[in-house]
Amino acid sequence: MSSVRARLQQALGELIPVLDIVHGPVEDGAPPAWCEKRGWTEFLLALRDDDLHRCEEHGLEAGLRHLPSAPPELLALAARARQATILPRLSVPAFALPPAALRGVPARKREQLGALLGVAAPLAAWAARVVDVGAGSGHLARLSAELFQRETVGLERDAARLSTARRRTEQRAQTVGALPVRFAAADVGPHRLDLERTDLAVGLHACGDLGDRLVLAAAAARCDLFLCSCCFQKIATPGRAMLSRSGGTLTLEKHVLGLANLTSQAAGVEASLTDNLRGREARLALRRLLQARGLDVTAGEEMRGVNRRRAHAGFSELATKVLTARRLPPPTATELRFHTEDAAREHAAMRRLALPRHLLSRLVEVSVVLDRAVRLEEEGQSVLVAELCDQRITPRNTVLVATADARRLPAAVRT
């Protein structure tokens, strides 16, 4: 059995027995059935605030290791889940990027691009064409064309991003000359993605269905692929079936795939852990307010029509914004006070009860990426699944590299 297939079997061997946990989100302060069944409720609800924060910041295993009252079954699950999700780290030097080509590129994005292009360089040297699927504002496609001097195609469905990509490419061309890159409008979702045997297909933070379609297209063409996945829950169907034969008949529902976005760390890409927790509490208070007003609102629906980042501003501002968007009267002082206090109590219980489910977030992510890797291997490709860069740069750092020639796979080291 290949190493990647063995890793998938290990991950699924841990995930399948706890599917009741990943399929049972904690949406209120009542203990979920899976928690009661395993006898974890009393321990979790009794966690002190500092112990809770340690678990949320460093992961459940690290947070509970020093607590003698921790249930042995829970500790064992945490240890096995960690072991099943350990991946090697790519050890390829980052590509030196010309500063003038990075205007308008955020600092974290620059580090990601440098790491990715360093890995892609030997693949691009063999390729006749680089195809950037989900090109966004065109940073990767533009740099690929300039640094590798390969024909590059950036595919993007968003018209505004396409316009930005073309404008920035024209600006850069004024300095370095014409670049061998073009951008095309393409919605890969409902349409087939045609790749050639000599292509290098790239997806940087390809979301949901896009990642799966890119894998299937690369498998059909047997072309080289570099894929960094993101937002697995952005799919057109209620659930995601496994692509590989080794994955069997397992289907992961949309909300389970969304679990893969959770990361245990003090500072996220967009906000700190403290701000994220404050935002979740504000969203809970908003949901309770809308329900008290007679609306049938499920978890996640409370933010309809409003950017989720608005929750970081606090409940009062969020409630005013959402009620206005829904053409409802603004919140009263009594409503704000009651739902603020009620949500604080309920959210404290929810945070504790959700710890075992959050523990499994990385296991969901790695299982999906390994399933994609095994599908490519089943089609004759050589594959590698590894971490691209440090988690502080981006928590979505799990990458899949596939090639018809194993000699083009990048070097990786055990972490």
Secondary structure, DSSP 8 states (H G I E B T S, - for coil): --HHHHHHHHHHHHHGGGHHHHT----SSS--HHHHHHT-HHHHHT--HHHHHHHHHH-HHHHHTT-TTS-HHHHHHHHHHHHHT---EE--------GGGGTT--HHHHHHHHHHHHHHHHHHHH-SEEEEET-TTSHHHHHHHHHH--EEEEEE--HHHHHHHHHHHHHHHHHH---SEEEEE--TTTS-----TTEEEEEEEEETHHHHHHHHHHHHHT-EEEEEEE-TT--SSSEEE-SSSTTTT-EEEHHHHHHTT----SB-SSSBHHHHHHHHHHHHHHHHHHHHTT----TTGGGTTS-GGGGGG-HHHHHHHHHHHTT-----HHHHHHHHHHHHHHHHHHHHHTHHHHHTHHHHHHHHHHHHHHHHHHTT-EEEEEE-S-TTT-S--EEEEEESSGGGS--EE--
